[in-house]
Structures are given as C-alpha cells and as structure tokens.
Amino acid sequence: MVIGQTGERVDMVVIGGGPGGYSAAIRAAQLGRSVVLIERGTVGGVCLNHGCIPAKALLSAGRLIAQARASSAIGIDARISVDLDRLQAWKRDVVTKLAQGVRGLLARWDVRVVEGVGRLSGERRVAIDTGVDVRYFEFDAAVLATGARAAIAGGITPEAALDLARLPEEVAVVGDGYIATEVATAFARLGSSVTLLAPGDALLPEVEEPLLGRAVLTGLKRLGVRVVMPAPVDRIGDGRAVCGVEEIEAETIVDARHRLPNTEDLGLDQAGIRLSSGGFIAVDNQQRTSSHHIFAVGDIIAGPAFAHGAIMAGRVAAEAAAGLPAAFDVAVLPLAFFTEPEVAVAGRADVGLRHGRSGQGRSRHGGHAPMRDWNCSL
C-alpha cells in the first residue's frame, strides 16, 4: 500500500462497515472487483454492535422472563431474578460471534478492511485517517454507508440503554416509533417500571394503518407500561422529563425520538454530492448520488431505516456499479417490529409506509394504505 499523497488504485471503496456497507463490499467482490472497506469502529455497524442485535437479544431474554411470570396462571410458580451482568455478557457474546461471522465473509471474498475514518478528498479519491497516518485510495466507484446517530436532548441514547450494567427500577422512554416501543417492551419484560412518553397521538408512525399502533399500545399496557400520549417533551434533565405542566421522574430516561445521518466530515462537497431535505444524501433507484460513480445506502439516505433495506440497497449499489441492471424498489420492503405483540407489514410500502427516520413520524410521502392494498399480521 502506498502511503502519502499518491493512492493505490482499487475498483471500489466502501466507507462504513454496517449492513449496507459490508453487503455492498461482499457483492462487489463476488463480481470480481477489488474492494477496500473502511470502518472507524467495529465491522457490523450500529445495527449489529449496538442496536438491532443487542435489542433483539434483550427482547428475547425478556420474553422468557415474561412467560415465566405468567406461568402461575397454569399452576407453575417460578421465582424470577435477573442477573444483568450475566445477561449483558451473553448479549456481548452473541454480538461478538456475529461480528466475527461478518469479518469471516469479508475475508473469504478478499475484501480488504482498513480501520480508520474515511473522507472523500476528490471525485475519485478517499483519504483514510488511521490514527497513525493518512492513507489514500483512488477508486472507480465508491459506496457511502456511514449510518446515523441518535440525536438526544437529554437522558441517554437507545444504544446506551441496551448496554446498562444495572437494571433501573424506573425507565422513561421518549418516542413513539419502533425504537421507542421496542426499548419500552424490553425493559418492561426485564422488570423495570416503564413510562412511554409518546410525542404524537399514535404509536408506530412508520406505518399509516392505525390498527398496528393500537395493537402495540394494548400490548404495552398489558406489560404494565404507562403510556402518556400525546406527550410532547419540552425538556429532559436531572432525572425528569418535562411535558408541559407535568414532570415525569425516572432513574433512567431514554430519548428515542430522532436520528441524524452521519454525513458530516465525509467530504461530500469534494465530490459534488447533493443532500436532500433533512440532511440525507439524495439517490436514485440504483443508489447513485449526484456524483454518478458514488453510491449511498442505509441510514444516510431518506427512506425507512432498517438493516434488511440497507443490505438490499448495498447489493443494488454494487451491481449497478458493475454495470448490471439492478434497482431497489422500496415499495417491496417488508417491515417487522419486535414489540408486544410483534408486528409485520408487507406489500405496498410506498403507500402504507411513512418514509421518515426511525419512526418519528416525519412523513416523506403521503397516502393512507387501505387494508386491501397490503397485508399486516399481529
């Protein structure tokens, strides 16, 4: 590898090793391209290391606890205690094994992984700050997959909540989307006293069909969650969430309202890449940005923020970069929410889905989905 101002030439550079990024890298390598994947943290991204997988692990453990508590109704008495240290150790083991699996796939297909912070330094050039030096690569195509981060006004992020070392007695979750409702579900199952402060007048604003939100509302209440709705939170601090004249006190307050795309310091201006409303990168149905040979996938583009969508978009970007006739139609993207009860949506997502970010009700496309146009299951 050449270190300095002159960069080594490769077919594709991928910035970001989450589901969209590693899927793009692996698919490009399968198509015979030389690929460099740049990751500043741990391969797998937020989804595998801090979000989706940790959440599902705790939700799964919580389901067992909830079932054991309910077993007295059929004559089975169980005494339940939760050792959060051991539970978190098990969760970390699950995450580690899956991350190792992703690294194994990258190695199998000869994807070179470079640890560091990648930034575009020209239309076909990327600089990587490794913490020791700065390395450069020249590329024919690039995929941007740097994800998103929680934007909180106080309290802690959902990712931090999933990594707590001690189970809080009282948890307040601020938000009404799937992240907020999943976090509320997890802690209620584990045994915390949970209050959900929903800013809107319905849960799961990701979808238009009100039946789904009402079903989850019923399920949360059945778990003992206190749901305050609508509850526009004015301020979070000192163990309090202020909603107008009401103050909600809790040992732990989780702000799960908004996520922001990680587009800063990517050097987008160096490559002439335009942003859409909300600071997301604008792409076409092949994931191409305004710079034709640079693609973007995952949470940095507008649309539903789900790992399986990013995986598909990453594959499409790799195939389009290779000249194959690939395109991604968000209308066929199924959704699943691991709430109480679990909810799945499939079908006309372009009609029935609000194309906001992480369930905060910021609709990008209007239109109510009649039940005949798509299927839902509870």
N, C-alpha and C positions, 0 to 999 in steps of 0.2 A: 504494500500500500504506500502510495506517495503521500508524504506529509508536507503541508505547506500550501502555497497558493495554487499550485497545479494539482488537479484532482484526477483520481483514477476514473476511468470511464466504465459505466455499467448500463445495462438496459433499463433497469427500473430501481428507483429509490422509494421506499415507503417510510414515512415519518409517523410513528405511533404503532405500538405492538398490541393493541386491543383486538377484539374480534374482527373488526373491519380491516385493520392493518395486516394482521397475520394471515387472514384469509386471502387478501389481495396478493401478499408476498408468496404464499404457497401456490396459489393458482398460476401466477406469472412464472414461477419456477417450473411448474408442471408443463407449461407451454414452451419451455426451453430458454427462458430469459435468465440472465444473470441479475440477481436481486440483492440489494442491501436493505435491511430493516433497521431503522433507528428507533431506539426506545430509551427514554430517560429514566424509567423506573424498572418495573418487573414485567416481563412479557405476559400478556394476558389482559393488561389494561385494568381500568377501574372495575369493569364487569366481573372479571374472574377473581381479582385480588381483594377488592374492597366493597363491591356492590352486589351484583346478581347472585353469585355463588355463595358468598357468606350469608346473604339474606335467606336464600333457599335452605341453607344448612340449618340456620336457627329456626326457620319456619317448620322444617321437618322435625327437628327435635321438639319444638313446641307442640306440634300435633300429637306426638306420643304422650306428652305430659297432659294435654287436654283430654285425650282418650282415657288415660289412667284416672284422672279426676272424675270423669263421667261414668266410670265403671261401677261405682257404687249403686247406680240405678238398676243394675242387673245382678247385684249381690256380690260384687267383687270390691273389697275395700283395700285401698292402696294408700300408703303414706309416701308423699312426694317431697323430695328435696332436690334443689338444683345446685350443682357444683359448677359455677360459671367458669372457673379456671379450667376444669377438665373439658367442659363443653367448648370453650374457645380453643383449647388445644386440638380437639377433634376437628373443629372447623378449619383451623390453620393447616392441619394435615390433609384435609380434603382439597383445600386451595393449592397447597404445595404439589400434590400429586397431579392435579390438572395442569398446573403451570409447567411441570416437568414434561407432561404429555405434549403440550404445545411446542415447547423447545425441541422435543424429540422429532416432531413433524417438520419443524423448520430445518433441523439438521439433516433429516432424511432427504429433503429436497434441495439441499445445498444453499439454503438462504443464509447469507452472512448477517449476523446480528451485531450491531455496533451500539454499545451503551453510551449515551450522551444526549445532548439537546441539539436537535436538528433545526436548521433555519435556511430557507431559500436565500441564496445570495446572487441569484440571476435567473434568467428564464429556464436554464438547463443546468443549474448548479446548486449544490447544497453544501453548507458548512456544518460541521458537527463539533460542538464543544464537548470534549470528553472529560473535562475537569483537569486534564493533564496537558492536552494540546488541542489544536483545532485541525480537523481533517476535512478534506474536500472530495466530493464526487461529482463527476459530470454524468448526466443521465439523459436517456431518450424520453423517458416518461417517469412521472412521479405520482404517488398517491399520498394525500394528506389524510391522516386518521388520528388526530390528536385528542379527540373526545371532548368532554365537557366537565365542568366542575360545579359543585354546589355553591350557590350564592346565598349566603345567610346574613340575616340582620341581627343575629344574636343566637345564643344557645350553641348547639353542636350540629354537625352535618349528619345525614343519614349514615354515611360511611363510618363516622366516628362512633355513632350509636351502636353499630353492629360489632364494634371492637371493644366495648366496655369490659373492664376487668371485674366489675361488681354489678349485680343486678339491682337497678334502682327500685325503691319502693313505689315511687310515683314518677310517671313519664307523661309529658305533654308533647304531642306531635302536632306541628303546624303544617297544614296542607290538606288537599282534597283529592290528589291524584293517586296513581297506583303505588308510588314510592311511599307516600304518607300512610296509605291504608295497609300496605304490607308491613311497614315498621310497627304500626299500631297493633296489627294482628300478632306479630312475632312476640312483642313484649307482653301483650295480654295473655298469650298462651304460656309464656315462661313464668307468669305470676305477678307481674307489676300491675299497679293500679294505673290505668291509661286513660288520658283525656285526649280526644282528637279535636283540634280546632280547625274546622274547615272554612276557608275564606268564602267559598261560593255557596250556592243554595242546593248543591247536589254533589255526590261523590262520583269519582271516575269521570271527570270531564273529558277524558281522552276519547270517549265514545258518546254518540248522540243519544243512544237508546236509554231512557231514564230507568227502565226496568233493572238494568245491571247495577246502577248506583244504589237503587233502593234495596236490592238483594244484599249487597255488601253492607249497607247501613244496618239492616236487620241482623246480619251475621256478627258484626262488631258489637252490637248491643247484647247479643246472646253471649258473647265472650266477656261481657261486663265492661266494655269500653263506654265511657261517657262521650257522646258526640255532641259538640256545640256547633250549630250551623244555622245561618252563616255567622262566621266569627272572624271578621277582618282584623288581624292583629296589628296594632299600631306600634308596639314596642316589645322587645324581648330583652330581659336583663335581670340580674340579681335573683334568679330562680323564679321569675314572674313573666307571664305573657299578658300584655295589656290589650284587651279588646273593648274599646270604648270606655264605659264606666266600670267594666268588670275586669278583675285581675285573677288570673289562673296561676296558682302556685304549684310548682313541681320540682322535685330533686333534679330531674334531667329534662331539658327542653330541646326537642329536635326540630330544626327548621327544614322542612322538606318541600318548600314552595317552588323554588326556581333553580334552574341550572343554566350556566353560561358556557358558550362554545369557547374552546381553547384556541383562539385564532390570533391572539397577541404574540408578538415576537416570532412569528412564523416567516417573516419576510415576504408577505403577500404582495406588497407594493413592488418589490423587486421583480416579481414575475407577472405583474399586471392582473392580479386576480381580484375580482369584484366580490363584495359582500351583499347579501340580501338583507331584508329587514330583520332586526334583532341581532345583527352581527354574525349571522350564519353565512357560510360560503355558498354562493349560487352555483347550481349544477344542472345539467340536462339529464335525460333519462339514461344516459350512459355514464353518468357521474363525472362528466367533463366540466371543468371550471371554464371561466372566460379565457384562460390560457389553455389552448386546445389539447396540449400534451400533458397537462397536470389535472389529476382527478381528486375528488374529495368524497369521503364516505363516513358513515357513522354519525356521532352526535354533533359534529361541526357543520352539518348541513340541516336545512329545515326539513321537518317531517317527523314521524314517530321515532322516538329514541329507544330502540330495542336491539339487543345484541344480534338476534337472528336476522333482523333487517340489515344491520351493518355487515354481517357475514355475506349475505347475498349481494349487497352493493359492492363489497370488496371483490368478489368473484367477477361481477359485471365489469368493474373498472379494469381488472387485469385482462379480461378477454377483449374488451374494447381497445385497450392499449395495444393488444397484439393484432388488431385488425379483424377480429371476429365480430359477427353481427349480434352483439349482446345488448340487452337493455333491461332496466329494472322498473317494473310497474308496481307502485306502492299499493294499488288497489287490491292486489292479491296477497298482501301481507297479513297473516293471521296474528292474533294477539292473545296473550294469556296473562292473567293477573292472579298471583298466588295469595289471594285474600281469603276471607271467611264469609261465604263459600268461595272456592276457586271459580274464576270466570274465564271463558274463552270466547273469542269473536273471530269469525272467518267470513270472507265474502267480499262484498263491495266496500272495502275500507275507504275508498275515495269519497263515498257517500256517508258512511256510518262512522268515520273516524275523524276526530278533530286533530289536525296536523300541528299540534302545539308541542311543547317540550316538557317531557316528564310530568304530564298530567296537570299542568297548571291552567288549563282552560283557555290558552291563547290560541283561538281558532285561526287557522290559515285558510281554510276552505269552508264555506258554509254548507248547508244542506242537511236535512234530517233524513235518517235512513229508516224507511218503513220496514217492519219486520219481514215482509215478504222478500226484500232485496238481499237480506243476509241472514245468517244463522247465528244464534247465540245459545250457549248452554250454561247451565248453572250446576 
